[in-house]
Amino acid sequence: MKVRTMAEMMQSGENPEILFWVGCAGSFDQRAQKITKAFATILDKVGVNFAILGKEEACTGDPARRAGNEFLFQMMAYQNIQILNGYGIKKIVTTCPHCFNTLKNEYPELGGNYEVLHHASFLQQLLDEGKIKIKEGGNFKGKKISYHDSCYLGRSNNIYEAPRKVLEALDSELVEMKRCKSNGLCCGAGGAQMFKEDEPGDKRINIERTDEALATGASVIAAACPFCNTMMTDGVKNREQENTVAVLDIAELIAASME
């Protein structure tokens, strides 16, 4: 795939409509790279002019701040803000709720003011505008899909409807877990928990959440966060259901169902 960087765009005197912020998981995690690819494919197909920062993109600093290293967070944030402001970036779309939350809510106080969208909201916009066309009798027509609310998308930013609207476009049956929306249960990776061992307890939180998803009888667990995806995939493997239940990002579901 040919995805242009901001540096290449600037050289040819162009400005992208959006900057696609890939994030650490989307760049380095093999599973999350597929989500990045799916989203870039959608943008390509609908003709959105976009660019990435490439090697100039650093971690937003979210895990550092959540883990209590404020100094490291501010260093990383300032570095990113300098690059973003240097390019005159106005609009950012990201597939990671952690990056989304940090860029949208925490960068402004450090001088980084941008219009930031999560890909769930952006995909909903593209669907509403009729730019994304779903093929008749797509791969997920009539299938049961259960959507897991990411904490940083749901409770932190009140985005509950956009991902569900995106899933509705697939003509599938959306089945909710007993804890959903503002009452949703964390997958166990937020707040920098992704990068440390869990504290002792009698059940791992991602197993608890996966059990709730499996109880719905859904054949697809939809997520909108690379961390949630990892945790739910591990849970499905732990319950030996990987042959019957798929864990997919909403971008992958749309990319597989487009005309």
C-alpha positions as CSV (number, residue, x, y, z in Angstrom):
1,M,0.0,0.0,0.0
2,K,1.2,3.5,-0.8
3,V,0.5,5.7,2.2
4,R,2.1,9.1,2.1
5,T,3.8,10.8,5.0
6,M,3.3,14.4,6.0
7,A,6.9,15.1,4.9
8,E,6.2,13.8,1.4
9,M,3.0,15.8,1.2
10,M,4.7,19.0,2.3
11,Q,7.4,18.5,-0.4
12,S,4.7,18.5,-3.1
13,G,3.0,21.5,-1.5
14,E,-0.2,19.5,-0.6
15,N,-2.3,19.5,2.6
16,P,-4.2,16.3,3.6
17,E,-7.8,16.4,4.7
18,I,-6.9,14.4,7.7
19,L,-3.8,13.1,9.5
20,F,-4.2,9.5,10.4
21,W,-2.6,9.0,13.8
22,V,-1.5,5.3,13.7
23,G,-0.4,4.9,17.4
24,C,2.1,2.4,18.9
25,A,-0.2,-0.6,18.7
26,G,-1.3,0.1,15.2
27,S,2.4,0.5,14.2
28,F,4.1,-2.3,16.0
29,D,1.6,-4.9,17.1
30,Q,1.1,-7.5,14.4
31,R,-2.6,-7.9,15.2
32,A,-3.3,-4.2,15.3
33,Q,-1.4,-3.6,12.1
34,K,-4.3,-5.4,10.3
35,I,-6.7,-2.7,11.8
36,T,-4.4,0.0,10.5
37,K,-4.4,-1.6,7.1
38,A,-8.2,-2.0,7.1
39,F,-8.8,1.6,8.0
40,A,-6.2,2.9,5.4
41,T,-7.9,0.7,2.8
42,I,-11.3,2.3,3.6
43,L,-9.8,5.8,3.4
44,D,-8.3,4.9,0.0
45,K,-11.5,3.5,-1.4
46,V,-13.7,6.4,-0.5
47,G,-11.0,8.9,-1.7
48,V,-10.1,10.6,1.5
49,N,-6.9,12.5,1.1
50,F,-4.8,11.5,4.2
51,A,-1.3,11.3,5.4
52,I,0.6,9.8,8.4
53,L,3.6,11.1,10.3
54,G,5.5,7.9,9.8
55,K,8.8,7.9,11.7
56,E,8.0,11.3,13.1
57,E,5.1,10.0,15.1
58,A,6.0,9.1,18.7
59,C,3.8,7.6,21.5
60,T,1.3,10.1,22.8
61,G,2.5,9.5,26.3
62,D,-0.8,8.1,27.5
63,P,0.7,4.9,29.2
64,A,3.4,7.1,30.9
65,R,0.9,9.5,32.3
66,R,-1.5,6.7,33.5
67,A,1.4,4.9,35.1
68,G,2.4,8.1,37.0
69,N,5.4,9.3,35.0
70,E,4.2,12.9,34.3
71,F,7.6,14.1,33.3
72,L,7.9,11.5,30.5
73,F,4.4,12.2,29.4
74,Q,5.1,16.0,29.0
75,M,8.3,15.3,27.2
76,M,6.6,13.1,24.7
77,A,3.6,15.4,24.3
78,Y,5.7,18.5,23.6
79,Q,7.7,16.6,21.0
80,N,4.5,15.5,19.2
81,I,2.9,18.9,19.5
82,Q,6.0,20.6,18.0
83,I,5.8,18.3,15.0
84,L,2.0,18.6,14.6
85,N,2.1,22.4,14.9
86,G,5.1,22.6,12.5
87,Y,3.0,20.9,9.8
88,G,-0.1,23.0,10.7
89,I,-2.2,20.0,11.4
90,K,-5.9,20.8,11.9
91,K,-7.7,17.4,11.9
92,I,-6.6,14.1,13.3
93,V,-8.3,10.7,13.1
94,T,-7.0,7.7,15.1
95,T,-8.0,4.1,15.5
96,C,-6.9,4.0,19.2
97,P,-9.2,5.4,22.0
98,H,-6.1,6.0,24.2
99,C,-4.4,8.2,21.5
100,F,-7.8,9.8,20.8
101,N,-8.4,10.7,24.5
102,T,-4.9,12.1,25.0
103,L,-4.7,14.1,21.8
104,K,-8.3,15.5,22.2
105,N,-8.5,16.2,26.0
106,E,-4.9,16.4,27.3
107,Y,-2.8,18.1,24.5
108,P,-4.7,21.4,24.4
109,E,-3.3,22.4,27.8
110,L,0.2,21.9,26.4
111,G,-0.5,24.0,23.3
112,G,-1.8,21.2,20.9
113,N,-5.3,22.2,19.7
114,Y,-6.7,20.0,16.9
115,E,-10.0,18.6,15.8
116,V,-9.6,14.9,16.9
117,L,-11.9,12.1,15.8
118,H,-12.0,8.4,16.7
119,H,-12.3,6.2,13.7
120,A,-15.8,5.0,14.9
121,S,-17.1,8.6,14.6
122,F,-15.3,9.1,11.3
123,L,-16.7,5.9,9.8
124,Q,-20.2,6.9,10.9
125,Q,-19.7,10.2,9.1
126,L,-18.6,8.4,5.9
127,L,-21.6,6.1,6.1
128,D,-24.0,8.9,6.7
129,E,-22.6,10.8,3.8
130,G,-23.1,7.7,1.6
131,K,-19.4,7.5,0.8
132,I,-19.1,4.0,2.2
133,K,-21.3,1.6,0.3
134,I,-21.9,-1.8,1.9
135,K,-22.4,-4.7,-0.5
136,E,-25.7,-6.5,-0.5
137,G,-25.7,-9.7,1.6
138,G,-22.3,-8.8,3.0
139,N,-20.1,-11.2,5.0
140,F,-21.8,-10.3,8.3
141,K,-25.5,-10.2,7.2
142,G,-27.7,-11.7,9.9
143,K,-24.7,-12.6,12.1
144,K,-24.8,-12.0,15.8
145,I,-22.3,-9.3,16.7
146,S,-21.6,-8.1,20.3
147,Y,-19.8,-4.8,20.7
148,H,-17.4,-4.2,23.6
149,D,-17.3,-0.6,24.8
150,S,-13.7,0.8,25.3
151,C,-13.5,2.8,28.5
152,Y,-11.6,5.6,26.8
153,L,-14.2,5.9,24.1
154,G,-17.3,5.3,26.1
155,R,-17.1,6.5,29.7
156,S,-14.2,9.0,29.1
157,N,-15.7,10.5,25.9
158,N,-19.3,9.5,25.8
159,I,-19.1,7.8,22.4
160,Y,-21.5,5.0,22.5
161,E,-23.7,5.4,19.4
162,A,-21.1,5.9,16.6
163,P,-19.6,2.3,16.7
164,R,-23.1,0.8,17.0
165,K,-24.3,2.8,14.0
166,V,-21.4,1.5,12.1
167,L,-22.2,-2.1,13.0
168,E,-25.9,-1.5,12.1
169,A,-24.8,-0.7,8.5
170,L,-23.6,-4.3,8.2
171,D,-27.2,-5.6,8.5
172,S,-26.1,-7.9,11.3
173,E,-27.9,-8.5,14.7
174,L,-26.3,-6.5,17.5
175,V,-26.6,-8.3,20.8
176,E,-25.6,-6.4,23.9
177,M,-23.6,-7.8,26.8
178,K,-25.3,-7.4,30.2
179,R,-22.8,-4.7,31.1
180,C,-22.6,-2.3,28.3
181,K,-22.5,1.5,27.4
182,S,-21.9,3.6,30.5
183,N,-22.1,0.4,32.6
184,G,-19.6,-1.4,30.5
185,L,-16.8,-3.4,32.0
186,C,-13.1,-2.6,31.2
187,C,-11.2,-5.3,29.2
188,G,-8.3,-5.0,31.7
189,A,-5.8,-3.1,29.6
190,G,-6.6,0.6,30.3
191,G,-4.6,2.9,32.6
192,A,-1.3,1.4,31.5
193,Q,-2.4,-2.1,32.8
194,M,-1.6,-3.4,29.3
195,F,2.1,-3.2,30.1
196,K,2.3,-4.8,33.5
197,E,1.3,-8.1,35.1
198,D,-2.1,-8.1,36.7
199,E,-2.5,-8.0,40.5
200,P,-3.5,-11.3,42.2
201,G,-7.2,-12.1,42.2
202,D,-9.4,-15.1,41.5
203,K,-10.2,-14.3,37.9
204,R,-8.6,-12.2,35.2
205,I,-10.7,-9.2,34.1
206,N,-10.4,-10.0,30.4
207,I,-11.7,-13.5,31.0
208,E,-14.6,-12.1,33.0
209,R,-15.4,-9.7,30.1
210,T,-15.0,-12.4,27.4
211,D,-17.4,-14.7,29.3
212,E,-20.0,-11.9,29.1
213,A,-19.4,-11.6,25.4
214,L,-19.6,-15.3,24.8
215,A,-22.8,-15.5,26.8
216,T,-24.6,-13.4,24.2
217,G,-24.1,-16.2,21.6
218,A,-22.4,-13.8,19.2
219,S,-20.1,-15.2,16.5
220,V,-18.2,-11.8,16.3
221,I,-17.0,-9.7,19.2
222,A,-16.5,-6.2,17.8
223,A,-14.1,-3.8,19.3
224,A,-12.9,-0.3,18.5
225,C,-9.6,-0.3,20.4
226,P,-6.4,-2.3,19.7
227,F,-5.9,-3.0,23.5
228,C,-9.4,-4.3,23.9
229,N,-8.9,-6.4,20.8
230,T,-5.8,-8.0,22.4
231,M,-7.5,-8.7,25.7
232,M,-10.7,-10.1,24.2
233,T,-8.7,-12.3,21.8
234,D,-6.7,-13.7,24.7
235,G,-10.0,-14.3,26.5
236,V,-11.5,-16.2,23.5
237,K,-8.3,-18.3,23.2
238,N,-8.4,-19.1,27.0
239,R,-12.0,-20.4,26.6
240,E,-10.9,-22.3,23.4
241,Q,-13.5,-20.6,21.3
242,E,-11.2,-19.1,18.6
243,N,-12.6,-21.4,15.9
244,T,-16.2,-20.2,16.5
245,V,-15.8,-16.6,17.7
246,A,-13.9,-13.9,15.9
247,V,-12.6,-10.7,17.6
248,L,-12.6,-7.9,15.0
249,D,-12.2,-4.1,14.9
250,I,-15.1,-2.2,13.4
251,A,-12.7,-1.0,10.6
252,E,-12.0,-4.6,9.7
253,L,-15.7,-5.4,9.6
254,I,-16.4,-2.4,7.3
255,A,-13.4,-3.1,5.0
256,A,-14.5,-6.7,4.5
257,S,-18.1,-5.6,3.7
258,M,-17.5,-2.7,1.3
259,E,-18.5,-2.8,-2.4
